[in-house]
Amino acid sequence: MKKKVSEIIALLEQKYPEAPCALHYTKDYELMIAVRLSAQCTDARVNLVTPALFAAYPTLEAMASAPISHVEELVHSCGFYKHKARDIVLGCQMLLTDYGGKVPGTMEELLRIPGVGRKTANLIVGDVYGKPGVVVDTHCMRLSKRMGITKETEQHKIEKDLVKKIPKDYQTLFCHQLVEHGRKYCQARTPHCEECCLGDFCRKKIK
């Protein structure tokens, strides 16, 4: 497995030497908001929605005092808008009251924030603070299983498995690379196996 993972990493490094976060943001709390909106929604849709949201409420203080009903209108197209709007406003309020206006950098602190799960927390830990973090989104789940890196099917179990197998200093980039590869080649329904650089490792292609 160690040799296999090393070979997969080498191919991803060659294909995607730089793989930035797919969500657009300029402030740490904006990333927190964008990831909350991305639940059951595409990153592309979130990136269309957040500019208007961030323009309407350009500071953390403004977002924390925003009327939830107006936030609902702005994020409506992301789906589950009532829950997401509520979590966004309450989450920003907690940043001000509990964390001095900063998004915290530990898993324990992040998981206290409304709407923040392990996926969001790991993304913040990795992208904002540069610490190891495995972001198990839909692309990570699909590709890691297809390549046989994990046999787990539950999100938290996949995370634990990948933490053991992916080098710590590479975990954040690895997950971003899987997002790019999943979008371009390894889609859920119609993967472009003939163009995929990871075909030798893919269980779907072998079948």
VENTAUR-V424481 format. One record per backbone hydrogen bond with DSSP energy under -1.0 kcal/mol. NH is the residue of the N-H (numbers start at 1). CO is the residue of the C=O. Records with the same first field share a line. If there is no record, write none. Layout:
NH = CO + CO
//
This chain:
5 = 1
6 = 2
7 = 3
8 = 4
9 = 5
10 = 6
11 = 7
12 = 8
13 = 9
14 = 10
15 = 11
16 = 12
31 = 27
32 = 28
33 = 29
34 = 30
35 = 31
36 = 32
37 = 33
38 = 34
39 = 36
41 = 38
46 = 42
47 = 43
49 = 45
50 = 46
53 = 49
54 = 50
55 = 51
56 = 52
57 = 53
63 = 59
64 = 60
65 = 61
71 = 67
72 = 68
73 = 69
74 = 70
75 = 71
78 = 75
79 = 76
84 = 80
85 = 81
86 = 82
87 = 83
88 = 84
89 = 85
90 = 86
91 = 87
92 = 88
93 = 89
94 = 90
95 = 91
96 = 92
97 = 93
98 = 94
101 = 95
102 = 99
110 = 106
111 = 107
112 = 109
113 = 110
116 = 113
121 = 117
122 = 118
123 = 119
124 = 120
125 = 121
126 = 122
127 = 123
128 = 124
129 = 124
131 = 125
137 = 135
141 = 137
142 = 138
143 = 139
144 = 140
145 = 141
146 = 142
147 = 143
149 = 144
150 = 144
158 = 154
159 = 155
160 = 156
161 = 157
162 = 158
163 = 159
164 = 160
165 = 161
166 = 162
170 = 167
174 = 170
175 = 171
176 = 172
177 = 173
178 = 174
179 = 175
180 = 176
181 = 177
182 = 178
183 = 179
184 = 180
185 = 181
186 = 181
192 = 185
193 = 191
195 = 192
196 = 193
199 = 196
201 = 198
202 = 199
203 = 146
206 = 202
207 = 203
//
